[in-house]
């Protein structure tokens, strides 16, 4: 067993990358616990494993105390007895006695086996966690395995199972066993039961990673995807930007005859893509975000810097708002502004009403001023004469 154990430690260190000292420490703790359990020992004991020879020993540790101070013979030894062993001992020293049982080999082998199995399991879990932690926020292709009321289970490369919550499943997709799908690894938990990997088909970053696969300019950073607003399975808005003045960032994502964007649309089951250019001018960016609607004016709220009113031609109002408010909602998410959309005619009517209200207010204020400035008549003629003489 000793030779086999040393070989097992070598294999763990070389093949699994498990620190030899960590295994030896765990093994010594297991041997100590096994000894105390088997022999119902109350002593203070130490387990030692020689990882070169494969030898295991149990030693009882006793503290040297003055004879009159002896309280617990299981953990203490009187000075007179200690001096019989070695005349150099003093109170406070520790003496170790070998108490390794003759039949300890079988018990030690069982403890060693449990430790090695446990360490291998821990190492496997850690390796899986480290591997998929590196995949976080990246696309990986998996195979649909099964589904229950909570999760869709996807088998990833390496026979590692991942789970997809209902909120991460596309509402326009039906998943069947053995379907191969691209998913985004959006969370990796290292729980007591082992690593659990969560994947998604609805995360906005999935759209970004798909464009990185289809568009070299996005992959190498020439074109940057600044923001994505997504209602998975239906529509996404993507804001793009480039430092290259000779490059059209929107055209780069669309591709020749729409080939690049169509590849992403196909992968996402027909999800519509609105690609707009990000610009520093916030008013222009907001106007771009409301594409395909035309925008006449963007008015910022003086009391709320993140709120704007957007004016559009009357015939563009429904297009700007979109079906069930989707276009306006996605534009707001994309830009980070609260957007209130008004038709030109409505904006004109509101402007007229405001002007009339201001005129009425100004007229009332003027009347008050005139009344205040009216001459005050003297109380009588004598008083007036007195004022004149003064």
LINNORBEL-V710505 format. One record per residue. N is the residue number from 1. RES is the residue in one letter. PHI is phi in radians with two decimals (NA if undefined). PSI is psi in whole degrees, 0 to 359 (none if undefined). Layout:
<<N:RES:PHI:PSI> <N:RES:PHI:PSI>>
This chain:
<<1:X:NA:322> <2:X:-1.05:314> <3:X:-1.14:319> <4:X:-1.13:322> <5:X:-1.17:317> <6:X:-1.08:320> <7:X:-1.13:322> <8:X:-1.14:320> <9:X:-1.11:320> <10:X:-1.08:317> <11:X:-1.16:318> <12:X:-1.05:320> <13:X:-1.28:318> <14:X:-1.41:318> <15:X:-1.61:326> <16:X:-1.83:350> <17:X:1.24:25> <18:X:-1.55:127> <19:X:-1.02:125> <20:X:-1.03:319> <21:X:-1.11:326> <22:X:-1.14:317> <23:X:-1.17:318> <24:X:-1.10:317> <25:X:-1.10:317> <26:X:-1.13:322> <27:X:-1.16:317> <28:X:-1.12:320> <29:X:-1.13:322> <30:X:-1.19:320> <31:X:-1.13:319> <32:X:-1.08:314> <33:X:-1.14:321> <34:X:-1.15:320> <35:X:-1.11:312> <36:X:-1.09:322> <37:X:-1.23:317> <38:X:-1.19:321> <39:X:-1.89:9> <40:X:0.85:44> <41:X:-1.45:134> <42:X:-1.79:359> <43:X:-1.23:166> <44:X:-1.53:109> <45:X:-2.12:158> <46:X:-2.20:140> <47:X:-1.87:136> <48:X:-2.23:135> <49:X:-2.17:123> <50:X:-1.55:104> <51:X:-1.36:2> <52:X:-1.65:316> <53:X:-1.67:343> <54:X:1.39:19> <55:X:-1.61:140> <56:X:-2.08:133> <57:X:-2.35:152> <58:X:-2.06:128> <59:X:-2.16:136> <60:X:-1.55:133> <61:X:-1.88:124> <62:X:-2.16:143> <63:X:-1.66:131> <64:X:-1.33:125> <65:X:-2.30:162> <66:X:-1.09:148> <67:X:-0.95:319> <68:X:-1.29:345> <69:X:-1.66:1> <70:X:-1.11:127> <71:X:-2.10:312> <72:X:-2.17:105> <73:X:-1.11:340> <74:X:-1.29:336> <75:X:-2.15:355> <76:X:-2.28:155> <77:X:-2.35:132> <78:X:-1.17:152> <79:X:-1.03:323> <80:X:-1.06:319> <81:X:-1.22:323> <82:X:-1.13:322> <83:X:-1.19:333> <84:X:-1.18:332> <85:X:-1.42:314> <86:X:-2.73:125> <87:X:-1.21:353> <88:X:-1.50:349> <89:X:-1.17:144> <90:X:-2.30:161> <91:X:-0.97:135> <92:X:1.79:344> <93:X:-1.32:160> <94:X:-2.00:139> <95:X:-2.09:135> <96:X:-1.92:129> <97:X:-2.01:133> <98:X:-1.31:117> <99:X:-2.14:26> <100:X:-1.10:120> <101:X:-1.17:153> <102:X:-1.15:328> <103:X:-1.69:22> <104:X:-1.30:342> <105:X:-1.01:313> <106:X:-1.11:315> <107:X:-1.12:318> <108:X:-1.12:322> <109:X:-1.11:319> <110:X:-1.14:317> <111:X:-1.11:320> <112:X:-1.11:319> <113:X:-1.08:316> <114:X:-1.09:318> <115:X:-1.11:314> <116:X:-1.12:317> <117:X:-1.08:317> <118:X:-1.11:316> <119:X:-1.16:324> <120:X:-1.14:319> <121:X:-1.12:315> <122:X:-1.10:319> <123:X:-1.14:321> <124:X:-1.13:316> <125:X:-1.08:316> <126:X:-1.15:322> <127:X:-1.12:319> <128:X:-1.14:316> <129:X:-1.06:312> <130:X:-1.08:320> <131:X:-1.11:309> <132:X:-1.43:342> <133:X:-1.11:325> <134:X:-1.20:336> <135:X:-1.52:356> <136:X:-1.02:136> <137:X:1.18:19> <138:X:-2.06:159> <139:X:-1.50:141> <140:X:-2.48:145> <141:X:-1.67:128> <142:X:-2.28:179> <143:X:-2.12:129> <144:X:-1.09:127> <145:X:-1.82:309> <146:X:-2.88:176> <147:X:-2.61:141> <148:X:-2.30:194> <149:X:-1.22:343> <150:X:-1.81:313> <151:X:-2.30:159> <152:X:-1.79:128> <153:X:-1.74:127> <154:X:-2.12:127> <155:X:-1.52:120> <156:X:-1.64:167> <157:X:-0.97:144> <158:X:1.52:12> <159:X:1.04:37> <160:X:-1.81:126> <161:X:-1.49:136> <162:X:-2.11:160> <163:X:-2.12:148> <164:X:-2.19:118> <165:X:-1.22:167> <166:X:-1.09:324> <167:X:-1.19:342> <168:X:-1.68:1> <169:X:-1.66:139> <170:X:-1.20:129> <171:X:-1.16:340> <172:X:-1.73:12> <173:X:-2.07:146> <174:X:-2.03:126> <175:X:-1.77:131> <176:X:-2.10:153> <177:X:-0.96:138> <178:X:1.31:3> <179:X:-1.13:134> <180:X:-1.66:125> <181:X:-2.33:151> <182:X:-1.61:131> <183:X:-2.29:159> <184:X:-1.78:127> <185:X:-1.35:108> <186:X:-1.91:354> <187:X:-2.86:138> <188:X:-2.28:116> <189:X:-1.80:137> <190:X:-1.88:80> <191:X:-1.53:175> <192:X:-1.11:332> <193:X:-1.45:359> <194:X:1.99:170> <195:X:-1.15:139> <196:X:-2.15:128> <197:X:-1.90:127> <198:X:-1.87:132> <199:X:-2.16:163> <200:X:-2.50:149> <201:X:-1.96:355> <202:X:-1.90:351> <203:X:-1.12:137> <204:X:-0.99:326> <205:X:-1.14:340> <206:X:-1.09:319> <207:X:-1.09:316> <208:X:-1.06:314> <209:X:-1.15:325> <210:X:-1.14:319> <211:X:-1.17:327> <212:X:-1.09:325> <213:X:-1.26:329> <214:X:-1.66:335> <215:X:-2.10:108> <216:X:-1.02:326> <217:X:-1.15:330> <218:X:-1.35:319> <219:X:-1.08:319> <220:X:-1.56:0> <221:X:1.56:1> <222:X:-1.10:319> <223:X:-1.94:130> <224:X:-1.89:131> <225:X:-1.50:108> <226:X:-1.41:319> <227:X:-2.68:149> <228:X:-2.37:131> <229:X:-2.09:129> <230:X:-2.40:136> <231:X:-2.03:95> <232:X:-0.93:135> <233:X:1.53:348> <234:X:-2.10:298> <235:X:-2.75:146> <236:X:-2.32:147> <237:X:-2.03:133> <238:X:-2.22:126> <239:X:-1.77:128> <240:X:-2.20:157> <241:X:-2.63:150> <242:X:-2.49:149> <243:X:-1.48:347> <244:X:-1.43:110> <245:X:-1.15:339> <246:X:-1.59:3> <247:X:-2.02:134> <248:X:-1.57:108> <249:X:-1.14:324> <250:X:-1.16:315> <251:X:-1.09:327> <252:X:-1.09:320> <253:X:-1.32:326> <254:X:-1.22:315> <255:X:1.41:171> <256:X:-1.12:121> <257:X:1.00:27> <258:X:1.31:18> <259:X:-1.14:320> <260:X:-1.23:311> <261:X:-1.16:328> <262:X:-1.15:327> <263:X:-1.11:321> <264:X:-1.22:317> <265:X:-1.03:317> <266:X:-1.11:316> <267:X:-1.07:328> <268:X:-1.72:22> <269:X:1.19:32> <270:X:1.61:11> <271:X:-1.07:127> <272:X:-1.27:141> <273:X:-2.07:122> <274:X:-1.82:115> <275:X:-1.90:121> <276:X:-2.21:159> <277:X:-1.56:133> <278:X:-1.47:133> <279:X:-2.32:158> <280:X:-1.18:326> <281:X:-1.15:109> <282:X:-1.09:322> <283:X:-1.09:316> <284:X:-1.19:323> <285:X:-1.10:317> <286:X:-1.10:319> <287:X:-1.10:318> <288:X:-1.09:321> <289:X:-1.14:334> <290:X:-1.49:5> <291:X:-0.85:137> <292:X:-1.62:10> <293:X:-1.35:149> <294:X:-1.48:147> <295:X:-2.12:131> <296:X:-1.53:318> <297:X:-2.74:153> <298:X:-2.20:119> <299:X:-1.98:121> <300:X:-1.48:142> <301:X:-1.36:122> <302:X:-1.14:336> <303:X:-1.65:349> <304:X:-2.57:105> <305:X:-1.19:347> <306:X:-1.80:16> <307:X:-2.17:135> <308:X:-2.40:156> <309:X:-1.96:127> <310:X:-1.90:128> <311:X:-1.76:130> <312:X:-2.27:155> <313:X:-0.98:151> <314:X:-0.95:320> <315:X:-1.36:358> <316:X:-1.85:358> <317:X:-1.06:310> <318:X:-1.14:326> <319:X:-1.19:321> <320:X:-1.16:319> <321:X:-1.28:318> <322:X:1.46:169> <323:X:-1.11:123> <324:X:0.98:29> <325:X:1.33:14> <326:X:-1.14:316> <327:X:-1.09:315> <328:X:-1.15:321> <329:X:-1.13:314> <330:X:-1.20:323> <331:X:-1.10:320> <332:X:-1.12:317> <333:X:-1.14:320> <334:X:-1.13:318> <335:X:-1.64:337> <336:X:1.47:11> <337:X:-1.88:147> <338:X:-1.42:121> <339:X:-1.98:124> <340:X:-1.93:119> <341:X:-1.79:131> <342:X:-2.31:146> <343:X:-1.33:156> <344:X:-1.01:318> <345:X:-1.12:320> <346:X:-1.14:319> <347:X:-1.12:321> <348:X:-1.14:315> <349:X:-1.05:318> <350:X:-1.15:323> <351:X:-1.15:319> <352:X:-1.13:314> <353:X:-1.04:320> <354:X:-1.17:319> <355:X:-1.12:318> <356:X:-1.14:321> <357:X:-1.13:321> <358:X:-1.16:320> <359:X:-1.10:317> <360:X:-1.09:319> <361:X:-1.16:319> <362:X:-1.13:321> <363:X:-1.11:317> <364:X:-1.10:320> <365:X:-1.13:322> <366:X:-1.13:319> <367:X:-1.08:321> <368:X:-1.14:319> <369:X:-1.11:315> <370:X:-1.09:319> <371:X:-1.14:323> <372:X:-1.20:325> <373:X:-1.55:2> <374:X:-1.10:141> <375:X:-1.11:144> <376:X:-1.65:123> <377:X:-1.26:138> <378:X:-1.11:158> <379:X:-1.22:322> <380:X:-2.75:172> <381:X:-1.18:323> <382:X:-1.08:319> <383:X:-1.13:322> <384:X:-1.12:318> <385:X:-1.11:318> <386:X:-1.03:316> <387:X:-1.08:322> <388:X:-1.11:312> <389:X:-1.09:321> <390:X:-1.10:none>>
